[in-house]
Amino acid sequence: MGLKTKITVVVENTVAVDGTIPEHGICFWIDTGATRVVFDTGQGGALLNNARALGVPLEQAESVALSHGHYDHTGGLKALLQVAERPKVYAHRAVFKPKYACNAQGQSRSIGMPALSMESVRELTRDLILTAGPTQIADSLFVTGEIPRVTEFEDTGGPFFLDHGCSRPDPFLDDQALFFESSRGVVVLLGCAHAGVINTLLYIRELTEGRPIHAIMGGMHLLSASRERMDRTVEYLSRINPGLLGPAHCTGTEATTELREAFSSNWFPCHAGASVEFDAP
């Protein structure tokens, strides 16, 4: 029997398995048979409970990759690093910068990595690997590092800033995706795709020398997307023609519904508790 990579959704806004807790955030467990990797950690309130309910052995995690520095992706770091045996952490340098969201009235709130998560990275990890460019995590697993912005219709998905006064827009240099090859094509895991889901996929196509993309799972941050952005996103996804599409987390209810209607035969319900296996190439 050939090797398989199994992806389990540990944390997501919605749940599919009794005993799991919904939480605004996302966390994927990746088991290649040779290594075990956590991609994002949710806010931290659901991670340990959901892992127990799903039989996910977090203590065996050898590496942790972070998609970007928001609290709903990094808040569970301390809990994870306390149970795992000093795993490596893969993240862009900008993950650790202050981050804010700004409302229409100009009021801001901090949405960056919690202080306890930052402390745990310093104290409980084997190595911190900074991922400015494409970086290999294991034999088959990579993160993109910084994603070039080439589409004219995508933006970062909201009023996000690097300062409390909301004067310095966050360019999300830290936004990255995780990908690996399977027998049916490339599998892509997204945190929030603040770089733009199509920018992300185009870059991964470049990094994999044009190989077909078989599966796309995770947050796409389309909840405030314009009509043009949604239309163009569906158009590009249709060209890519993924065999499996699982929008989650920050994609937004309306955008998720639209994507489900457009790709109904390829739909993957990316809720906490869902899992899928991919054969090795």
Helices and strands as residue ranges (DSSP letters): E 4-11, E 27-31, E 36-39, H 47-54, G 58-60, E 63-65, H 71-74, H 77-83, E 88-91, G 93-96, E 100-102, E 108-110, H 115-124, E 128-130, E 135-136, E 141-143, E 160-161, E 178-182, E 185-190, H 197-207, E 213-219, H 227-240, E 244-248, G 249-251, H 253-262, G 264-266, E 275-279
